[in-house]
Amino acid sequence: MFKIASNNCIDYLRKKKGNLVSLDNSNEDSDFSSSGNLQASTLDPEENMIKKQKAKLMQTVVAKLKPRYRKLIELRYFKEYSYEEIAEELELPIGTVKAQLFRARDLLYNTLKNSTEKI
C-alpha cells in the first residue's frame, strides 16, 4: 500500500513539474532564479482596492436596472442564491427566472460595454 501511494505521489509531482519551485534549493544551478516571483494567497493592497472599486461600480450599474432585473441579479450574484431559491423567493417558475436572468445579464453587458469606466 505504501509503495502504491508513493508511486502515485511521484506520478503526480512529475505531471506538475513545471509548476513546482523548491524553497530549500539555494544554489545558483537550479531552474528557479532569485528574480522569480511566487504568488501570494492573498491580494496585495492595490489589488484589494481595485477589487472594491469594481464591486462598487458594478453595484451602481446594477442599481440602474429595472427593479425586477435588479432583484434577480442581487439574489443570484450578490447573495449567491440558486435558481431554485430565486424561484421560490420570487414565486416564479424556474424557466422564467433563467430567462429573466439572461435578459438582465445582457442588459448589464450592454450597459458596461457602453460605459466610459471599464470593469
C-alpha positions as CSV (number, residue, x, y, z in Angstrom):
1,M,0.0,0.0,0.0
2,F,2.8,2.4,0.9
3,K,4.6,1.7,-2.4
4,I,1.4,2.4,-4.4
5,A,0.8,5.6,-2.6
6,S,4.4,6.6,-3.0
7,N,4.3,5.9,-6.8
8,N,1.0,7.9,-7.1
9,C,2.6,10.9,-5.4
10,I,5.7,10.7,-7.7
11,D,3.5,10.5,-10.8
12,Y,1.5,13.5,-9.6
13,L,4.7,15.5,-9.0
14,R,6.0,14.6,-12.4
15,K,2.8,15.9,-14.1
16,K,3.1,19.1,-12.1
17,K,6.9,19.5,-12.6
18,G,6.7,22.9,-14.4
19,N,4.7,24.5,-11.5
20,L,6.9,23.4,-8.6
21,V,9.5,25.6,-7.0
22,S,11.8,24.3,-4.3
23,L,12.4,26.8,-1.5
24,D,15.1,24.7,0.0
25,N,17.5,24.9,-3.0
26,S,19.6,28.0,-2.6
27,N,22.2,27.1,-5.2
28,E,22.6,29.0,-8.4
29,D,22.3,25.9,-10.7
30,S,18.6,25.4,-10.1
31,D,16.0,26.3,-12.7
32,F,14.5,28.8,-10.3
33,S,16.2,32.2,-10.4
34,S,16.2,34.6,-7.5
35,S,14.2,37.0,-9.6
36,G,11.3,34.6,-9.8
37,N,8.0,35.6,-8.3
38,L,5.9,33.4,-6.0
39,Q,2.2,34.1,-5.9
40,A,0.7,35.1,-2.5
41,S,-2.6,33.6,-1.4
42,T,-4.0,37.0,-0.5
43,L,-4.4,40.1,-2.6
44,D,-1.9,43.0,-2.2
45,P,-3.4,46.3,-1.0
46,E,-3.6,47.7,-4.6
47,E,-5.4,44.7,-5.9
48,N,-7.7,44.8,-2.9
49,M,-8.6,48.4,-3.6
50,I,-9.2,47.7,-7.3
51,K,-11.5,44.8,-6.4
52,K,-13.5,47.0,-4.1
53,Q,-13.8,49.8,-6.7
54,K,-15.0,47.3,-9.3
55,A,-17.6,45.9,-6.9
56,K,-18.9,49.4,-6.1
57,L,-19.1,50.3,-9.9
58,M,-20.9,47.0,-10.5
59,Q,-23.4,47.8,-7.8
60,T,-24.1,51.3,-9.2
61,V,-24.7,49.8,-12.7
62,V,-27.0,47.1,-11.2
63,A,-28.9,49.8,-9.3
64,K,-29.8,51.4,-12.7
65,L,-31.6,48.3,-13.9
66,K,-35.3,47.8,-13.7
67,P,-36.4,46.6,-10.3
68,R,-37.3,43.0,-11.4
69,Y,-33.9,42.6,-13.1
70,R,-32.1,44.2,-10.2
71,K,-33.6,41.9,-7.7
72,L,-32.7,38.8,-9.8
73,I,-29.1,40.0,-10.2
74,E,-28.8,40.8,-6.5
75,L,-30.2,37.4,-5.5
76,R,-28.1,35.4,-7.9
77,Y,-24.7,37.1,-7.8
78,F,-24.6,39.2,-4.6
79,K,-26.4,36.7,-2.3
80,E,-25.4,33.7,-4.4
81,Y,-28.9,32.0,-4.5
82,S,-29.5,29.1,-6.7
83,Y,-32.1,29.2,-9.4
84,E,-34.5,27.2,-7.3
85,E,-34.1,29.5,-4.3
86,I,-34.7,32.6,-6.5
87,A,-37.8,30.9,-8.0
88,E,-39.1,30.2,-4.5
89,E,-38.3,33.7,-3.2
90,L,-39.9,35.5,-6.1
91,E,-42.7,32.9,-6.6
92,L,-41.8,32.4,-10.3
93,P,-41.2,29.3,-12.4
94,I,-37.5,28.3,-12.8
95,G,-37.7,28.8,-16.6
96,T,-38.9,32.4,-16.1
97,V,-36.0,33.0,-13.6
98,K,-33.5,31.7,-16.1
99,A,-34.9,33.8,-19.0
100,Q,-35.1,37.0,-17.0
101,L,-31.6,36.5,-15.6
102,F,-30.4,36.0,-19.2
103,R,-32.0,39.3,-20.1
104,A,-30.6,41.0,-17.0
105,R,-27.1,39.9,-17.8
106,D,-27.5,41.0,-21.4
107,L,-28.6,44.5,-20.2
108,L,-25.7,44.6,-17.8
109,Y,-23.3,43.7,-20.6
110,N,-24.6,46.3,-22.9
111,T,-24.6,48.9,-20.2
112,L,-21.0,48.1,-19.2
113,K,-19.9,47.9,-22.8
114,N,-21.2,51.5,-23.5
115,S,-19.8,52.8,-20.2
116,T,-16.8,55.0,-20.0
117,E,-15.4,53.1,-17.0
118,K,-14.3,49.6,-17.6
119,I,-14.6,46.7,-15.1
